[in-house]
Amino acid sequence: MDPISATTTLITFVSFMQELIQLGQSIADSIEKVSENRRQVRDLAKDILRMVTDLADLTRGREEEVQTPALLAALGNLKAEMLHALDVCRHIAPVEHTNKSRLRELKSQFQGWRKRDKVEAEIRRLKEHVYKCLLTFSALSTVRIEQTAAHIEQTTRQVQDNALDTLDATLRVEQRIMVDGVESQIKLYKLETMMAKVLLETSFGQCVLERTVQVFSSVQPSLLELCFRVDVFYPGLEA
């Protein structure tokens, strides 16, 4: 849906909910006009107005979420029920005249008394319809909240798992680097030991060592350092 259509639909839905509230108020006002109506039916009308208002509050700010075909159909049926109930209430409401005769007034009161059971039954049925709509929207809200919470939990778990995988991979790399470093040091030590043995235990090594000593004999510190290294590489060798 393009932005303009979405905005238009949103405005239409908000206006529709306001219209339901106005219908609820009109029904309550019509009930109050008939003095013969029992207190119970007046309370029912007030309950309808309150629940319709709660329904509008429940959908406020979440209009796009609740506009499913089933819920829109339920609201459409509710509006039709409210219009029918309002029509019934208005038919028994007293007609206001400037110079109303006593006979007309008595006739109006008699009609209100005679049809009060019908009005009460209509209002009671309407209240049940409003209550069902309110339950439906409440259930939808609960499901949406649970779905959102589950999605957040799943996303959080994925982030945590990814972080743990990254940490595990980093630790494995660091461990591999440490192992490789130790192995390199061991290999280097073995190589140095082998070279020292070649120099000290073979005729070729002795020849190389003698030539090296002759070349650096003039440099006393270097010769001492070389002797020190030989002692390190081959402990116990007598000079």
C-alpha distance (Angstrom), angle and dihedral (degrees) to the residues before:
residue distance angle dihedral
M1 . . .
D2 3.79 . .
P3 3.85 118.9 .
I4 3.81 94.3 -106.3
S5 3.81 93.2 51.2
A6 3.80 91.0 45.1
T7 3.80 91.6 51.4
T8 3.81 91.9 47.3
T9 3.80 91.4 49.6
L10 3.79 90.5 48.7
I11 3.81 92.7 51.5
T12 3.82 90.4 46.9
F13 3.81 91.9 52.1
V14 3.82 92.8 48.9
S15 3.81 90.3 49.0
F16 3.80 89.9 48.6
M17 3.80 92.0 54.4
Q18 3.81 90.7 48.5
E19 3.79 88.6 51.5
L20 3.81 90.4 54.5
I21 3.81 89.7 52.6
Q22 3.81 90.5 50.6
L23 3.80 90.6 50.1
G24 3.80 89.9 51.3
Q25 3.79 90.3 51.0
S26 3.82 91.7 48.2
I27 3.80 91.1 51.6
A28 3.80 91.3 50.5
D29 3.82 91.0 48.4
S30 3.81 92.0 49.6
I31 3.80 91.1 50.4
E32 3.80 90.9 51.9
K33 3.81 91.8 53.0
V34 3.79 91.9 63.9
S35 3.78 107.2 72.3
E36 3.80 91.2 -168.7
N37 3.80 91.6 65.4
R38 3.75 111.8 106.7
R39 3.78 121.8 -115.9
Q40 3.79 89.3 -113.1
V41 3.80 93.7 63.4
R42 3.79 90.1 46.7
D43 3.79 89.6 54.1
L44 3.80 89.7 48.7
A45 3.79 90.7 53.3
K46 3.80 90.6 50.0
D47 3.81 89.7 49.2
I48 3.80 89.9 53.2
L49 3.79 91.6 51.8
R50 3.79 91.2 47.9
M51 3.81 94.0 48.9
V52 3.80 93.2 46.8
T53 3.81 88.4 51.5
D54 3.82 89.8 49.1
L55 3.79 89.0 49.9
A56 3.80 91.1 53.5
D57 3.81 90.7 47.8
L58 3.79 90.5 49.6
T59 3.80 92.7 55.0
R60 3.81 96.6 40.2
G61 3.80 110.8 117.0
R62 3.81 91.5 8.2
E63 3.79 100.0 68.9
E64 3.80 94.8 128.4
E65 3.81 92.1 53.0
V66 3.80 97.1 51.7
Q67 3.79 98.2 44.4
T68 3.79 95.8 100.5
P69 3.83 119.2 143.1
A70 3.82 93.0 -112.2
L71 3.80 94.5 50.1
L72 3.79 93.6 44.1
A73 3.80 89.2 51.2
A74 3.81 89.8 50.5
L75 3.80 90.5 52.0
G76 3.80 91.1 47.9
N77 3.81 90.8 53.1
L78 3.79 90.1 46.5
K79 3.79 91.5 54.2
A80 3.81 90.7 50.8
E81 3.82 90.1 50.3
M82 3.80 91.7 49.9
L83 3.80 92.7 49.0
H84 3.80 90.0 50.7
A85 3.81 92.1 48.7
L86 3.80 90.8 48.4
D87 3.80 90.3 51.2
V88 3.81 90.6 52.2
C89 3.81 91.5 49.0
R90 3.79 93.4 48.8
H91 3.79 92.9 51.0
I92 3.79 91.4 61.5
A93 3.80 96.3 37.5
P94 3.80 112.9 109.3
V95 3.79 115.4 -98.0
E96 3.77 110.4 -125.0
H97 3.79 115.9 -129.1
T98 3.76 128.6 173.6
N99 3.79 92.7 -134.9
K100 3.79 101.5 25.4
S101 3.78 113.6 179.3
R102 3.74 121.9 -129.6
L103 3.79 90.2 -118.2
R104 3.81 93.2 54.7
E105 3.78 90.4 48.1
L106 3.78 92.0 51.4
K107 3.80 90.6 47.2
S108 3.79 90.9 52.2
Q109 3.78 91.4 49.3
F110 3.81 91.3 48.9
Q111 3.81 91.6 51.4
G112 3.79 90.3 50.0
W113 3.78 91.4 50.1
R114 3.82 93.5 45.4
K115 3.83 94.7 49.5
R116 3.77 98.7 38.0
D117 3.81 92.0 101.1
K118 3.80 90.2 52.8
V119 3.79 90.9 49.1
E120 3.78 92.3 48.2
A121 3.81 91.6 49.4
E122 3.80 90.5 49.2
I123 3.79 93.3 48.7
R124 3.80 92.4 45.7
R125 3.81 91.1 51.5
L126 3.79 90.1 47.8
K127 3.80 91.1 51.3
E128 3.80 90.2 53.8
H129 3.81 89.9 51.4
V130 3.80 92.2 49.9
Y131 3.80 89.9 47.0
K132 3.81 91.6 52.7
C133 3.81 90.7 50.9
L134 3.79 90.3 49.4
L135 3.81 91.0 50.4
T136 3.81 91.0 48.4
F137 3.77 93.1 52.0
S138 3.81 91.4 43.9
A139 3.80 90.6 51.9
L140 3.80 90.4 48.8
S141 3.79 90.8 50.6
T142 3.80 90.8 50.0
V143 3.80 91.6 49.8
R144 3.80 92.0 48.4
I145 3.80 91.4 48.8
E146 3.81 91.3 48.9
Q147 3.80 91.0 47.6
T148 3.79 90.9 49.8
A149 3.80 91.6 47.8
A150 3.81 91.0 48.0
H151 3.80 90.6 49.3
I152 3.80 91.2 49.7
E153 3.80 90.6 47.8
Q154 3.80 91.6 48.8
T155 3.80 92.1 47.8
T156 3.80 90.9 48.0
R157 3.79 90.9 49.4
Q158 3.80 90.9 49.9
V159 3.80 91.1 50.0
Q160 3.80 90.5 49.1
D161 3.80 91.8 47.6
N162 3.80 91.2 48.9
A163 3.80 90.5 48.7
L164 3.81 91.1 49.9
D165 3.80 91.2 47.6
T166 3.80 90.4 50.2
L167 3.80 91.4 47.7
D168 3.80 91.4 47.7
A169 3.80 91.3 49.6
T170 3.81 90.6 48.5
L171 3.80 91.7 50.4
R172 3.80 90.9 48.8
V173 3.81 90.9 51.2
E174 3.80 91.9 48.1
Q175 3.80 90.6 47.3
R176 3.80 90.7 49.4
I177 3.80 90.5 49.9
M178 3.80 90.9 50.4
V179 3.82 92.1 48.1
D180 3.79 91.6 46.8
G181 3.81 89.6 49.4
V182 3.80 92.5 51.6
E183 3.79 91.6 45.5
S184 3.81 90.4 49.8
Q185 3.80 91.0 51.0
I186 3.81 90.9 49.7
K187 3.79 91.7 48.6
L188 3.79 90.8 47.7
Y189 3.80 91.3 49.9
K190 3.81 91.0 49.6
L191 3.80 90.6 48.6
E192 3.80 92.4 49.7
T193 3.82 90.5 47.9
M194 3.80 91.5 49.5
M195 3.81 92.0 49.3
A196 3.78 90.4 49.2
K197 3.79 90.8 52.1
V198 3.80 91.0 48.6
L199 3.78 90.5 52.3
L200 3.79 94.8 45.7
E201 3.78 104.6 33.7
T202 3.80 104.5 39.2
S203 3.78 130.6 66.7
F204 3.77 89.2 -127.9
G205 3.74 90.3 53.6
Q206 3.75 92.8 47.0
C207 3.80 89.6 51.4
V208 3.78 91.6 50.7
L209 3.77 91.2 46.2
E210 3.81 92.9 50.1
R211 3.79 91.9 49.6
T212 3.77 90.4 48.2
V213 3.79 91.1 50.9
Q214 3.78 91.2 49.6
V215 3.79 92.4 50.7
F216 3.77 94.2 49.6
S217 3.77 98.7 32.7
S218 3.76 89.7 104.8
V219 3.77 89.8 59.1
Q220 3.79 103.3 68.0
P221 3.79 98.5 -175.7
S222 3.78 92.0 51.7
L223 3.79 91.1 49.6
L224 3.77 91.8 50.9
E225 3.78 89.8 48.9
L226 3.81 90.4 50.9
C227 3.77 91.4 50.7
F228 3.77 89.1 49.1
R229 3.81 90.9 53.0
V230 3.81 91.2 48.8
D231 3.78 89.4 52.3
V232 3.78 90.0 50.7
F233 3.80 94.3 48.1
Y234 3.80 94.8 43.3
P235 3.79 111.1 25.8
G236 3.79 117.4 -161.4
L237 3.81 95.3 30.6
E238 3.78 112.0 142.7
A239 3.77 115.4 -134.4
